[in-house]
Amino acid sequence: MGRERVLVPVPSRAALAALSPDLDRLRAACDRFGLLGAYVHSAPSPEGALAARMFAPSIGVPEDIANANSTACLAAHLAGRGVHRIAVDMGDILGSPATITATAGPDLRVELGGTAWLLTEADRPTG
């Protein structure tokens, strides 16, 4: 799926939401190891629902609103652990919620889909 990235599990959505990475240090580590960035995700529910955040400062993206490539990588990884369908919420912290769905078959072929919500300036939170 393109340039390698690191998949970082955290125990909960709350832990994910609380993240405030040092982007300069993350950029330096990604550059050193040739990584695209860090895809941080909560543990999936029994139904495969989880949340994720993608940080890729090395390519000029402090945080991506929705990242399908990294979601596909996670789907393939989780398929090896018996989770074959996931629905990943992303972008909430940035005020642009999206859900990316992925299904990984036994051959690790991944199918992606998703939804996004278009918000006008009047819809965006203030403060």
C-alpha positions in Angstrom: 0.0 0.0 0.0 2.6 2.5 -0.9 5.1 3.8 1.6 5.3 1.9 4.9 3.6 3.3 7.9 3.5 2.2 11.6 0.2 1.0 13.0 -0.1 2.1 16.7 -2.8 0.5 18.8 -4.2 2.4 21.8 -6.7 0.9 24.3 -9.7 3.2 23.7 -11.3 6.0 21.8 -10.7 8.3 24.8 -6.9 7.5 24.7 -6.9 8.2 20.9 -8.7 11.5 21.4 -6.3 12.6 24.1 -3.2 12.3 21.8 -1.2 15.4 21.1 1.9 14.1 19.3 5.1 16.1 19.0 5.0 16.4 15.2 8.7 17.5 14.9 9.8 14.3 16.7 7.4 12.2 14.8 8.6 13.7 11.5 12.3 13.0 12.5 11.5 9.4 13.4 9.4 8.8 10.2 12.2 10.4 8.1 14.8 8.2 9.8 13.0 5.0 9.1 11.4 6.0 5.7 7.8 5.8 7.1 4.8 7.6 5.7 3.5 8.3 9.2 1.7 6.8 12.2 -1.8 5.4 12.0 -3.0 5.3 15.6 -6.2 3.3 16.2 -8.4 2.2 19.1 -9.2 -1.4 19.7 -12.0 -2.7 17.5 -15.4 -3.6 19.1 -16.7 -7.2 18.5 -18.5 -5.7 15.5 -15.3 -4.1 14.1 -16.0 -0.5 15.0 -13.0 1.6 15.9 -11.5 5.1 15.6 -8.2 6.2 14.1 -6.0 9.2 13.6 -3.3 9.4 10.9 -0.3 11.7 11.5 2.1 12.2 8.5 4.1 15.3 9.1 6.9 14.1 6.8 4.7 14.6 3.8 3.2 17.9 5.1 0.1 16.4 6.7 0.0 17.0 10.5 -3.2 15.0 10.7 -5.2 13.4 7.9 -9.0 13.7 8.0 -9.5 10.2 6.5 -6.9 7.8 5.3 -8.1 4.9 3.2 -4.7 3.4 2.5 -3.8 3.1 6.1 -7.2 1.7 6.9 -6.6 -1.0 4.3 -3.3 -1.8 6.0 -5.1 -2.1 9.3 -7.8 -4.3 7.8 -5.3 -6.7 6.4 -3.5 -6.7 9.8 -6.7 -7.4 11.8 -7.8 -10.1 9.4 -4.8 -12.1 10.6 -6.4 -11.8 14.1 -9.9 -12.9 12.9 -11.4 -9.4 12.4 -12.5 -9.3 8.7 -14.7 -6.2 8.7 -14.0 -2.8 10.2 -15.6 0.6 10.3 -13.1 3.3 11.2 -14.2 6.7 12.4 -11.8 9.5 11.5 -11.7 13.3 11.3 -13.9 13.9 14.3 -11.2 15.9 16.2 -10.6 18.0 13.1 -14.3 18.8 12.7 -14.7 16.7 9.6 -16.1 13.3 10.6 -15.8 10.4 8.2 -16.1 6.6 8.4 -14.0 4.3 6.3 -15.2 0.7 5.9 -13.0 -2.1 5.0 -13.4 -5.8 4.4 -10.4 -8.2 4.2 -10.9 -11.6 2.7 -8.9 -14.7 3.4 -6.4 -13.8 0.6 -6.0 -10.4 2.3 -7.6 -8.6 -0.6 -9.2 -5.5 0.9 -12.3 -3.7 -0.2 -12.8 -0.1 1.0 -15.8 2.1 1.2 -17.0 4.9 3.4 -19.0 8.0 4.2 -18.2 11.6 5.0 -20.3 14.5 6.1 -20.0 17.9 4.4 -20.1 20.7 6.9 -20.6 24.3 6.0 -18.9 27.1 8.0 -22.1 27.5 10.0 -21.9 23.8 11.0 -18.4 24.0 12.3 -17.8 24.2 16.1 -16.4 27.5 17.3 -13.7 28.0 19.8 
